[in-house]
């Protein structure tokens, strides 16, 4: 996984690029009709239900736009919210509040939707030893925000990108000439490059599980698109030799059944690619 410093840099880049994209050479609507000296106050109003996420992101946005803006937080990241709840108040330059408004809302609406979906999965897995993971199926340019939201919702992050973990999937295996060759080539590459990266290998059937187990140095086996019965058989074959992860079309309705099979992790791209933004608004008061 990436370091905390790398993650912070990603968030900074997202904010600076979003401000560049949205503000350009100026918020001319506000500049035209609001005096520079005008002061105002606004509230973040919830018009939906779920888990709120992005409060700390909003704080960073306001600070980036205008360090003199003051936030008064009423509800923290990770708390459940309902309609008409007020998450925070922000006070200061009216122009600055309006300049930051859309970026704050875009980020928080998306993050809250992801956190809410993740919390649903986490609730279904409660009482088991299985954790819910995200994937790289994220929105280009804001992956750090979406993975941050998964953590807020009670999930865990998979690899952040292509550079922080090895994942040998079907195409890698086929292009390399088979599972064993792919693993051997990977271990040789890591040694030559002096890289310390964990190796995950995808299995498409029980025979591939057996072949993976004949190689040393595999951190986790991705049990992809297996039914319940074969997942249990796979867990029996692996027998604690490495960690296990189920993936492939797993839903809220099926997650607990896969957890019952004994997998360590369930990964789901739906946490980030199939959510509907939470309805929030920033209202002047």
N, C-alpha and C positions, 0 to 999 in steps of 0.2 A: 504493500500500500504506500501511497505517497505520504510524505512527512507533513506535519502540521504547518511548517513554514511554506511548503509548496502549495498546500490547500489555501492558506491565507492569500498567497500571491494570485491564485486562480480567482478568488472572490474579488480582489482588487481590480483585476483585469476585466472581469464581468461588469463591475460598476463603472469603471472609466469608459469602457467601450459603449455601454448602454447610455451613459450621459452624452457621449459624443454623438451617438446615433439619434438620440431624441431631441437634444437641445441645439446641436449645431452651432451657429453663430449667435444664437439667442432665442429666448422664449418671447417672441415678438407680441404674442397676444397679451401676456402680462406686462411687458415693457410699455405697451401702448396705452393701457388703461389703469395701471396700478402705480401709484407714486413709489419712488424708491424708499421713502421713509415709512411706508405703511407696514403696520404690524398686524398679525392675525393669529388665529388658533383653529386647529382642526382636530377631528376625532376619526379614528379608524373604526368603522362600524361594520359589524358582522351581519350578513343577510342570508346566512346559511347555517349548516351544522357540520361539525367535524372536529379535527385537531388543527389548531392554529400553528403555523410555522412561518418564519421569516421576520419575526420581531427584531431579532438582532441584525438581520440583513437590512431592515428599514433604518435601524439606528446608523448603520454604516453609510447608507445612501444619504441620509440627511446630513451626516457629518461631512461627506464628500462634497455635497452641494453647497452647504453653508454650516461651518463649525459652530455658529451661534444659535442654531436651531436647538430647542430643548424638547426632549421627549419625556413624557410621564407615562410609564408602562403600567397598565392595569392587569393584563393577562400575559403570561410568559409563554415562550415557545414550548410546544408539547402538551399544552393544556387543552381540554375539550371546550368548545364554544358552541353557543346557540344563537339564534336570531336575536338581534338587538343588543348583543353584548358589545361593549366598547373595549377594544384591545389596548389602545393608547391614545394619548393626546400629544400633539406637537404644536409648539408655539414659537413665533419669531417672525422673520421677514415674510410677508405675504407672497412676494415674488418667489422666494426660495421654496416655500411650501408647495406652490403650484409647479415649480420647476421639477421638484422631486416626486410629485404625486403619482404620475403614471408609472415610473420605474418601481416605486414602492409597491403599488398595487399589482403590477404585472408579476413581480417576484413573489409577493406574498400569496396571491391567488393560486399560482402554480405550485409553490412549495406547500401550501396548506392542503391542496388536493392530494399531493403525493404523500404527505404525512398521514392524512386521513386514510388513504388506501392501505398504506403500510401498517397502520394501527389495526385495521381490520384483519389483515393476515396475522399479525402478532397475537391478536386476541384468539384467533382460531388455533394457534399453535401453543397457547399458554398451557402449561402443565406437561409439555413434552420437552425433549432435549433438542428439538429442531429449531433452527433460527432461519428467519426469512432474509434473503439477499436480493440486492438489486442487480442490474446488468449494465452493459454499455449501450443499451437501447435508450439513449437519452436525447434531449433536444440539443443540436449542435450549438456550441457557444456557451451553454449554461449548465454543463454537466455538474460542476461543483455545487451549484444551487440545488439541483435535483437530488444529488447524493446526500447533501446536507439534510434535506427534507426527509429522506429515508431514515437517517439516524434519529431525527427528531420524532418520527413516528414509531420508533421502537425496532427498526430493522438494522441490518448490518450492511456495510458496503462490500461489494465484490471488488475486484481490481478496478482501479480508477481508469486506466487506459491500457494501451498495448505495451507500454514500457515498464510497468511495475509488477507484472506477473506473466508467466508462460501459460497459455491455454492451448493445448493441442486438440483442435476440433476435427470434424470429419474431413474437411478440405486439406488441412495440414497433413493429416495422416495419409490421405489418398495421394497427395502430391509427393510425399516423402517415400511412398512405397510400402506403407504399412505401419502399424502401431510401434513395433519394436524398433524399426529403423528411425521413426520420428523421435522416439524417446532418446535413443542413442545419439542421434545427431544433435538433439537439444542439449544433452549433458556435455557433449564435446564443445559445442558452441559456448555454453556458459563458462566452461573452464578456460577456453581460449580468450574470452573477453573479460575474464575475472569478474563475472556477474553472479550475485547471490539472489536468484529469483526462484520462487516456488513454482512447481510444475503441476498443472492440472491436466488430466487427460480425459477426453470424452469417450464413452463406450456406447455403442449402438445395440449391443446384444450381450448375452452371457459369455459367449466365446471370447469377445473382446475384453470383458472383465478379466477372464482367466489369463489372457495374454498380457494385459497391463500388469497384473500381479507378478508376472515373471521378471519384471524389471525393477531395479532398486531406484529409490530417489523420487518416487511420485508422491506428491503432497496430498492430492485429492483426486478422486475419480468422479467424473461427471456422468451420472446415470441418466442418460437422455432419452426421453420418450418411452420409458418402460411402463408397463402396467403394474398394478399392485403386487401381483404374484411374483413377477420377475424381479421387481425391486427387492422384495424380501429375499429371494434367492441370491441376488447380487450382494446384499448386505451379509448374508451368510458366507458367501465366498470370500468377501473382503475381510470379514472377521476382525475388524479393528486394525488391520495393517496400515491403513491410511484413512483420511477423512472421506466422507461421502456427500454428494450433492445431487439432488433430483431436480430435473428441469424439463421443460417441454409441455406447454399448455396447461400447467397446473393453475387451478382457480381457487377462489375462496371456498368453494364447495368440496374440492378434492384435497386441499392442503393438509387437513388433519389426517386423512387416510394415508397419505405419503409419510407424514411424520410417524404414524403408527408402525410403518415398515422399518423404522429405525435409522433413517438418514440424519446426518448431522445438519445439513442445510437444504433449503429449498430456494431456488432462484426463480425470479419472475420478472420478465420485462414489462409486465402490465403495471408495475408500480410506477413507472415513469412514462410509458408510451400510451397508456389507455386511461387517462384520468380527465375529469371535467373540473375546470378551475372553480375554486370556492368563490362565492359571490361576496365581495368586500367593497367598501367604498370609503373614500376619505372626504368627510363633510366639514365644511367651514362652520364654526360656531361663534 
